[in-house]
């Protein structure tokens, strides 16, 4: 599973945001850590689009076709597939 370009762009603009990808035998997990943001990040899925808001950050990305789950927990966005 490829990291959505919109996530890479946001991480490139914000020093505190980091992205890592973990490959397992039967699953790929993309993890986006928003660092010390003042507000709690949230994600809403509308159709095939994920809408993320965190503090002053607001962006959208197309959910990868092979993603099975997109969640936010403790300031970390996780895309599994």
C-alpha positions in Angstrom: 0.0 0.0 0.0 1.3 3.4 -1.0 1.3 6.4 1.4 -1.2 8.9 0.0 0.7 11.9 -1.5 -1.5 14.3 0.5 -0.2 12.8 3.7 3.4 13.1 2.5 2.8 16.8 1.6 1.4 17.6 5.0 4.3 15.9 6.7 6.7 17.8 4.6 5.1 21.1 5.6 4.9 20.3 9.4 8.1 19.4 11.3 6.2 17.6 14.0 4.4 15.1 11.7 6.1 11.9 11.0 5.0 9.0 8.7 6.2 5.4 9.0 5.2 2.3 7.1 5.3 -1.2 8.5 5.1 -4.3 6.3 3.9 -7.5 7.8 3.3 -10.9 6.1 -0.4 -10.2 5.5 -0.8 -6.5 6.2 0.7 -3.1 5.6 0.2 -0.3 8.2 0.9 3.4 7.5 1.3 5.4 10.8 1.1 9.2 10.9 2.1 10.7 14.2 0.9 14.3 14.5 3.3 15.0 17.4 2.4 17.5 20.1 -0.6 19.2 18.4 -2.8 21.2 20.7 -6.1 19.6 19.7 -6.8 15.9 19.2 -6.7 14.8 15.6 -9.9 13.3 14.2 -10.7 11.5 10.9 -14.0 11.3 9.1 -14.5 9.0 6.1 -16.9 10.3 3.4 -17.1 8.0 0.5 -13.5 7.2 -0.4 -12.1 10.3 1.1 -10.6 10.7 4.6 -10.9 14.2 6.1 -8.4 14.8 8.9 -8.5 17.8 11.3 -5.9 18.4 14.0 -5.5 21.8 15.6 -5.0 24.2 12.7 -4.3 21.4 10.2 -7.1 20.3 7.9 -6.6 18.1 4.9 -8.2 15.4 2.8 -6.8 12.3 1.1 -8.2 9.5 -1.0 -8.3 6.3 1.1 -6.0 3.7 -0.6 -8.1 1.1 -2.4 -6.4 -1.7 -0.4 -7.0 0.0 3.0 -9.3 -2.0 5.3 -9.3 0.5 8.3 -8.5 4.2 8.9 -8.5 5.3 12.5 -7.1 7.9 14.9 -6.0 6.9 18.4 -3.9 9.1 20.8 -2.8 11.5 18.1 -1.8 8.8 15.7 -3.6 8.2 12.3 -3.3 4.6 11.2 -4.2 3.2 7.8 -4.3 -0.6 7.7 -4.6 -2.9 4.7 
